Amino acid sequence: MEPSAKIFAGRASHGIAEKIAKAYGQDLGKVAFMQFSDGEFQPSFEETVRGGRVFLINSTNPPAENLFELLQMCDAAKRASSKHITAVIPYFGYARQDRKDKPRVPIGAKLVANLLMAAGATRIMTMDLHADQIQGFFEVPVDHIYSSSLFIPDIEKLKLDDLTIASPDMGGSKRANAYGNQLHAEVVICYKQRSKVKANSIEKMTVIGEVENRNVILLDDMIDTAGTLTKAAEMLMDKGAKSVRAYCTHPVLSGKAYERIEKSALEELVVTDTIPLRQESSKIRVLSTAQIFAQVMKKVHNHESISGHFVM
């Protein structure tokens, strides 16, 4: 008989891990972190993990210590003779580095995949990767969950007339079309030209499609500085949209993001709890992913199909 799974949390994702464990139906496992005075740290499982499955929950958003903490936990579980080590990564950091887009740069997402496998992870579970092909960087199973099972029911509750789904860039057109089909809504694409010199900077933006007198919902997998999203919202309102909302899975929200969102034309920004918010905002609403992760984790442990959670 397969022993019961144990769930452990890294420090970056302790909040969401507690919610996942509760939804799963058990307490978080005990893990201690010894901190040296120079900042070096060492995780230690305070209970046996021999021969069973462990779920190690930690997002890998910066600082790099979050990733290294997860790597150390994987290594500790491997050396403690865990049979199955599943790295549950609500937000997979470094996913924007999925290819060589110019000479002499690393493919950071592939490097992270190699590190996780070398540390002992036998399975990866994550949500809304920035690029689907990252799954192919691993030689172990990857459970890629989509937030659409949260977002689509929430959008339906709004009961918006004249609904239009918008992608803030060409890369998100597949996601926008999938939502458009599910919600029987029109789809438009915002076309942007990024600066080749400065990261997170946009030189020009326009919209492909009609948005006049439409209630528009912008979709993206993540929101970082909020520059693209707030500029898109302003442009859509200038084009005659009745309202603009945004649904983004991962609230990275760095730099002046919170300030931009508060001053923007966005009526509301809906995000998930894959990354904890650094501050409150009257325009930001958070949906919890705990139930989804708990369901998939339980099915994985019981060797049941999870294909229903892969529908965008």
N, C-alpha and C positions, 0 to 999 in steps of 0.2 A: 504493500500500500504506500502511495506517495505521501511523504510527510507534509504537513501544512506549510505554506509559504510564510516567509517572514519579510516584513517591510521596514526598511531603514531610510532615514532622511539625511541629506546633506544640509548644511547650515543655510545655504542660499534658498532652499525650497522647503524649509521646515513647515511653514504655514500651509501650503497646498498639500504637503505629505500627510499632515494630520487629518485634513479633510478626506484625502484618498483612503487612508487607513480606516477612518470611521465609516466611509461608504463601503469599504471592503468587508467590514465587520470584525476588525481586530485592532489592537493597539499597535502603535509604532514600536519597533524593536529598539533596544537600548544600544546606543553608540556614543562613545565619549571622544572628545577631541582634546588632545594635549597640545598646548600652545607654548612654544619657546619664546624667549624674550625678543629674538630677532625676527619673529613673524612666522618661522617654520612651524608646521603643525603635523599631528599624527592622529588619524582616526583609529579607534579600537572598538570592536564589537564586544559588548559586555554580556553576551549570551552565545550559546553554541549555534553554529550555522552548518555544521557538518552534514553532508549527504543530502541536503534539501535545496529548495529554491529560495533565493533571496531577490527581492526587488529593491534596487538602490535608486532613490529618487533625488535628482538634483539637476536643475537647469544649468547650462554652461555659458550663460551670459557673462561678460566681463565684470569684475576682474578675473584674470586667468586662474586665480586660486580656486574658483568654482569648478572649473574643469579638472584641475589637478586634484581637488578633493574627491571628485567622483572617481578618478583614476586610482587614487590610493584606496578608496573603499572597495573597488573591484579587485585590486591586488590583495587586499586583506582577506576578502571573501574567498578568493582562489586559494590562498595559502592556508585558510582555515578549512579547506576541503568541501566547499559548497559544490553541489552538483550542477545547479543551474544559476547563472548570474545574469539577471536582467537589469540593464541600465535603463531606468525610466527617466527620460530627458524631456520634460514638458516643453522647454525651449532649447533647441539645438543651436548653440552659438557657433559662430564662424561659418554658418551655412551660406553666407553671401560670397564666400571664397570657394565657389564650386567649379571654377575653370580658370585657365590662364587667359585673361582678357587683355594682357599686354605682356611684353617680354620681361623675363627675370623677376617674376612674382611667384609666390607659392600657391598651391591649391590647398588652402587651409582646412577645408572640410574633409578632404581625403586624409590629411595628416591627423586630424581628430579621430577619424574612423580607425586608422592604423593604431593610434594610441589606445583607444578603447578596447580593441581586440587584443592587443599585446598585454593590456592590464588584466585581461581575463573575462571580459564581458562575452557571454554566449548568446545574448539576444539584446536587441535595442528596441525601445518603445518611445515614440516621440509624436509630436503633433505639428501639422502644417509646416513641413520643411520648406525653406525658401526655394529650393529647387528639388524636384522629384528625383532627379538622377543621383542624388546623394545616397539613396538606398543601395545603389550599385557599387558604392565605395566599400561596402561591408561584405565580408565572407561569412557572416552569421545572419540569421533571420532579423528582419526589420519590420516592426509593426508601425506603419505610418497612419496615424489617426487624423481624420479631418474634423475641423470645428464646425462644419456645416450642420451637424446634428444638433448643435447648440444654437447657431445663428439663424438658420432657416425658420424654426418654430418661433423664435423671438421676433423676426421680421414679420411673420404672418400675424402675430398678435397686434402689431401696429395698425393693421387694416388700412394701409395707405392706398389711396386712389392714384391712378396714373403713375404706377411704380416703374422706375428705371434703375437698372443695376449698372454701375460704372466701375471700370478698372482704372486705377490711377496711372497705369503704364501698360505697354504692350505685353509685358511678361505675365500680367495677371489676367489676360483675356480668356484663357481656358477656365479659370475659376469663375469669372464673371458670367460666361456662357452657361456653366453648370448651374449656377444660382438662378440665372434668368429662366432656364428650362424648368427648374423646380418650382419657381414662383410665378411662371407665366408672365414674365416681365420683359420689357425691352432692354437691350444692352447697348451701352456706348463705351468707347475707349478714349482715355486721355493719353495723348501722345506727348512725351516730354523728351527734351534733349538735355542731357546732363553735361556739366562742365568737365572737360578733360583734364583740368588742372586741379580743381578743388573738389574733394569728396563731399557728398551730401549737398551739392549745389546744382541748381537747375537754371539753364540758360533760357529755355523757351518751352511753352506748353500750349497745346490746343486740344480740342475735343472732336472725336470722329463720331457723329451721330447727333440727333436732335434731343434737347433737354428742356425746351421751352414749356412752361406750365406742367412740368413733371416733378414728382417727388423722387429724388435721386438718393441711392445708397451706394457709397463707395466701399469697395472691398479690397482688403490687402492682408497678406500673411503677417505683417509686422509694421509697426510704426516706430521710427527711430527719432529723428529730430522734428518730425511733423511738418517739414518744409513742403514736401510733395503734396501731402494730403490737404493741408490748409490752402495751398496755392490752387489745387484742383477744385476745392470747395468754392473759393472766391470766383474762379473762372466760370464754374457751372452756374453760380448765382447771377453772374454778369450775363450769361447766355440765356437767362430767363427761367431758371429752375425755381419751383415753388419752395422747396426745402432741400437741404443736403445733410445726410447723416453718414457716418462711417462705421464699419465693422472691421476691426483688425485683431487678429488672434493674439499677437505677442506685443505687449506694451513696453518696448525698450525705453522710449521716452527720455532721450538724453538731451543735453544742451538746453536750448530754450524751448523745448517741446511743450511743456505745460503752459508757458506764457503764450506761445503761438496758438494753442488750442483754445484758450480762454478768449483770445481776441479774434478768433476766426469766425467765418460764416457758418461753421458746422453747428447744427442744432444739437447733435449728440454724437459722442464717440463711444462705441461699445467694444470692450476688450475682454480677454479672459484673464485668469489668475496664474498663467504659466510663469509670469514674472511679477513679483509684488510691486505695487505702485509705490513710488517714493514720496508722493504727496497726494492729497485729495484734490478733486476738481469738480466743480458743479456740472461740467459737461461730460464727465467720464463715468460710464456705468460698467461694472465688472460682472461677468458671468463665470460661474465656477465650472472647471473641467473635471472636478474630483469624481463625479459619478461615472463619467465616460472612462476615465483611466481605471477606476476600480472594476468596472464591468469587464474591460479588456484584460486586465491582469488576472481576474478570476477565471476567465475563459481560457487564457493561455495556460494557467496552472492546471486546469482540468482537462486540457487537450481538446477544447471545443472550438468550433469555427468562429472566427471574428470578422468574416468578410463583410458583414453588414456595416462595420465601422469604417470601411475603406471607401465608401461612396462619398464623393466630393459634394 
